[in-house]
């Protein structure tokens, strides 16, 4: 199945493809030490931000990942994505982040809920997975409130610098009875 349009989000939020003109917003987002640490590579210049946007476009064109800017009034406040899309097993891996000023305002939750509905309805996926560091209760709350059920701990799955982190894995099935409101 192929992607058909953009996900719809609630509460004045919109999800749309990242654009080159979003480069300044990406630079602000990745200027946070926490975001920079998790980015895997630097996003500190306009050229690096444009490269990040181009990578999202290339993934979408290849059908391997779909990343969306979560926007309010046209301003990017976060990012949601379904990656590692596998149409043999109809699975995908969900990730999300928000800019510092948008944390705790429902941006991540609204974005993840909209992304899940879109991945099930438009991509035809059956199972979505995500993981968060066990020391990140805010991310866990987003996952649970978005209908992702905890499935277990993956010991020392992530490494940022010299530190390894345990990850709690969650999953949501297309058949789960989830209230997205």
N, C-alpha and C positions, 0 to 999 in steps of 0.2 A: 504494500500500500504506500502511496506517496503522500507527502505533506500537502495539506490543502489550506492555505491561508494562515493567519496569525491566531494565536490563542486569545480568548477573551477573558479579561480579568475584572474582578469586582471593585467596588469602592473607589471609583475614579482612577483606577490603575489601568494601564494598558501594557500589552506586551508587543514589542516590535523588534524587527531585526536591527542589529547594531549598524550604525552609519559612520562614515568618516568624520562627519561633523560632531560626533560624540567623543572624539579624542580628548578634549579638555576634561570631560566628565570622567573618562577612564583614568586619566592622569591623577585627578583628585582622589578617585577611589583607591588606586594602587599606591598612593603616597602614604597611606596608613601602614605602619610597620607590620601589623598582622596580615594585611592583604599582600604586601610585598613579599613576606615570608612564604605565603601559600601559593603565590603566582607561579612558582617554578622557574621563572625567568623574569628579568627586569621589564617593567613597563614604566619607564621614567622619562621618556622623550616622546615628542609628537610622532616621530617615525615608528617607535616601538608600539605606541597606541594604535596607529594605522595598521601596523602589521598584525596586531591582536584582532582588529576588526576583520582584516582580510582572511585570517585563519578561520574565524567564525563563518564567513561567507563560503570558504572552500569546503569546510565540513558540511555545511548545508547542501552545497552543490553535489557533494559526494554521497549524501544521504547517510552519513555516519554519526552526525551530531547536529543538534538544533539549539542554538543559544539565542536568548531573547533579552533585550533590555527591558527592565520593568520601569515604566515611566509614569509620572503624574504631571499633567500639564506640559507634556513634551520633554520633561527633564528626567534623564536616567537616574534612578535611585538604587538600582540593583540589577542582578543578572540571574536568570534561571536557565538551565539547560538540561536536555536529555542527550546523553552521549552513549557511546558503545552500543548503538542501536543494532540489534541482531534480529533480522526478520525470519531466521530459521526457528528461533525459540521465542520470538516476539517479546524481547526484553530490552530494557534500556537502563542507564545509570543517570540518576538525577543529581544535580548540584545546584547550589544557590549561594549568593552573597548579596549584601546590601552595603551601601555607603554608610559611614559612621552615623550621620545625622538621621538616617532612615531606620536605624535599628529599633526594634520594639514598637514600630508603628503599623505593623501588618503588611508591609511591603513584601517581605519574604513569603509569608503565609499566602497572601493573595496570589503572588506569582507562582508558587509551587502548586497550589490548587488548580490554577488555570492551565499550567503546563501539563499536569497529570491528565486532566480532562482531554486536552488536545492530543496528548500522546496516545491515549486509549482510543479516542474517537477518530482522529485524522490519520495517525500513523498506524493504527491497528495493533498496538502493542498490548500484551496481556499482563506483563509483570514489570513493575518499575522498582528499582532498588536505589538506596542511597546510604551513605555512611557519614558519621560525624565523630570527631574526637570525643572521647568520653568526658573530657574536661570542658565541654562546650554545651552547657544545659540549654542555652537559648536555641541552638540549632536543633537539639533534641525536641524541644517544645514545638518548633515549627514542623518537624517531621511528624510528630504524633498528631498535632492538630490538623495536619493535611491528610490524615488517614493512613500514614505509613506505620505499620506494626513492627515493633522491635523483634529481631530474630536472633540476636546474639552478639557476642563480642569477638572481634578479630584482633588478637594480640599483636601489638607493635606493627600494625599495618602501614602506618604513615611515618615518614621521616621528614622533618623540617630541620635543616642544618644537621647537628649532631644528636638531636633528640628524636626518639621514637615515641609514637602515640598509639594507644589502643583505640579502636574504632567500634562504635556500635552500629551494626547494620540494621536497616529497616527495609520493608518492602510493602508495596501496595499492588493489589491485583485489580484487573478491570472488573472483576466480579464482586469485589468488596462492596458492601453496603456502606457508603461514606456520604455523610452530609457535608457538601462543599460550601454551605452557607456560613 
